[in-house]
Amino acid sequence: EILIGGTACLSTVWTSDSMISCSVPAGWGEGKDVTLGISLESQTAVASFSYDRVSITAVSPQNAPPNSESTIQVFGENFGITPLDPFFGYRPREGSCIVGGASGTFTWVSDTSGSCTIPVQQSFSPSLTLEIETVFGTILASDPAGFQYDPPTLTAVEPTSTSTL
């Protein structure tokens, strides 16, 4: 039997006296121990396996007005497996999106997407940080897609002229 961070591989294939293949179970995190058990013997490679990190690849739209709450779609990889998977007991919950220092609400949709309700903001070049709370802890990712609030626009000048002193 092979265990990744204490969870058994979905399947294993013995290919030679020096190689065994393992179908890795879904999960997340870094520095997982890999344990190989044969009969009554076992060996552990400490902190030798890591799952891919959460990443943000795009947001849509890439800009929003700063004076009203907005919802943006966040796309990426490794947001988590299905929320109702009874085998793994993993359920991503709502988390938070931190935009320009202000916290909004993240709602998990799939392993590759979610939505972020962002608050009213007065900063015009914020970075987007995604925090997903799970039963295992907090997953963090930063946005390389460059979300920004709309800059202020000038729509009129009144009066259009004045006398000089």
C-alpha positions in Angstrom: 0.0 0.0 0.0 1.2 3.5 -0.7 0.0 6.5 1.3 0.3 10.2 0.3 0.0 12.3 3.4 -1.8 9.5 5.1 -4.3 8.9 2.3 -4.1 5.7 0.2 -3.4 5.9 -3.5 -6.4 5.2 -5.6 -4.6 2.4 -7.4 -1.0 1.1 -7.5 0.9 -0.8 -10.2 4.1 -2.7 -9.4 6.3 -2.2 -12.4 9.7 -3.5 -11.2 11.6 -4.3 -8.0 12.5 -0.6 -7.8 9.4 1.2 -9.1 5.7 1.3 -8.1 3.2 3.7 -9.8 0.5 5.4 -7.7 -2.7 7.1 -8.9 -2.6 10.0 -6.5 -5.8 10.9 -4.5 -7.2 14.4 -4.8 -5.9 16.8 -2.3 -3.9 19.9 -1.7 -0.8 21.0 0.3 2.9 20.8 0.3 5.4 18.5 1.9 3.3 15.4 2.1 5.0 12.2 3.4 4.9 9.2 1.0 4.8 5.8 2.8 5.2 2.5 1.1 4.0 -0.5 3.1 4.9 -4.1 2.0 3.8 -6.9 4.4 4.9 -5.8 7.9 7.6 -3.4 6.6 7.2 0.3 5.6 9.4 3.1 4.5 8.5 6.8 4.5 10.0 9.5 2.3 9.3 12.6 4.5 7.9 15.7 2.9 8.6 14.3 -0.6 5.3 15.1 -2.4 3.4 18.4 -3.0 0.2 19.1 -4.9 0.1 21.9 -7.4 -0.7 25.3 -5.8 -3.8 27.2 -6.4 -3.4 29.7 -9.2 -5.5 32.5 -10.7 -5.2 32.7 -14.5 -8.0 35.3 -15.3 -10.7 37.4 -13.9 -13.7 38.7 -15.7 -14.4 41.6 -15.9 -10.9 42.9 -15.4 -12.2 46.2 -14.0 -15.1 47.5 -12.0 -16.4 50.9 -10.7 -15.0 51.7 -7.2 -18.2 53.2 -5.9 -20.4 50.1 -6.0 -20.2 46.5 -4.9 -19.3 44.2 -7.9 -19.1 40.5 -8.7 -16.2 39.2 -10.7 -15.6 35.7 -12.0 -12.2 34.2 -11.0 -10.7 31.5 -13.2 -7.6 29.3 -12.4 -6.5 25.9 -11.3 -6.7 23.8 -8.2 -9.5 25.6 -6.3 -10.5 22.2 -4.9 -12.4 19.0 -5.7 -16.2 18.8 -5.7 -17.8 20.2 -2.5 -19.9 17.1 -1.8 -17.4 14.4 -2.3 -18.2 11.9 0.6 -15.0 9.8 -0.1 -12.6 12.6 0.6 -14.7 14.6 3.0 -13.5 17.8 1.4 -15.8 20.8 1.2 -14.5 24.1 0.1 -16.5 26.8 1.9 -17.0 30.4 1.1 -13.7 32.3 1.5 -12.6 35.8 0.9 -11.2 37.9 -1.9 -9.0 40.7 -0.7 -8.9 43.5 -3.2 -6.8 46.6 -2.5 -6.8 45.7 1.2 -10.6 45.4 1.4 -12.2 42.0 1.9 -15.0 40.6 -0.3 -16.7 37.2 -0.4 -15.4 34.3 -2.6 -17.9 31.5 -3.6 -16.4 28.2 -4.9 -17.9 27.0 -8.2 -15.5 24.3 -9.4 -11.9 23.3 -9.3 -11.2 26.0 -11.9 -13.6 28.8 -11.1 -15.4 30.8 -8.5 -17.0 34.2 -8.0 -15.8 37.1 -5.9 -18.1 39.8 -4.6 -15.8 42.8 -4.1 -16.6 45.8 -1.9 -16.8 49.5 -2.7 -13.2 50.7 -3.0 -11.3 54.0 -3.3 -8.0 52.5 -4.5 -7.4 52.5 -8.2 -4.7 49.9 -8.6 -5.4 47.1 -6.2 -4.1 43.6 -6.4 -6.5 40.6 -6.0 -5.7 38.0 -3.4 -7.9 35.0 -3.1 -8.2 33.2 0.2 -10.2 29.9 0.1 -11.1 28.5 3.4 -11.3 24.7 3.5 -11.6 22.0 6.2 -7.8 21.7 5.9 -7.0 25.4 6.3 -6.6 28.5 4.1 -5.4 28.4 0.5 -3.9 31.6 -0.9 -3.4 32.8 -4.5 -2.5 36.1 -6.0 -3.9 37.4 -9.3 -1.5 37.9 -12.2 -4.4 39.0 -14.4 -4.3 42.6 -13.2 -7.8 43.4 -11.9 -8.3 47.2 -11.4 -11.0 49.5 -10.3 -12.1 52.1 -13.0 -10.2 55.4 -12.6 -12.3 58.5 -12.0 -13.5 60.2 -15.2 -14.2 63.9 -15.8 -17.7 64.4 -17.3 -18.2 68.1 -17.1 -16.6 71.4 -16.0 -18.8 74.2 -14.6 -18.5 77.1 -15.1 -16.8 76.8 -18.4 -15.3 80.3 -18.1 -14.6 82.9 -15.5 -13.3 86.4 -15.4 -9.7 87.1 -14.6 -8.6 89.2 -11.6 
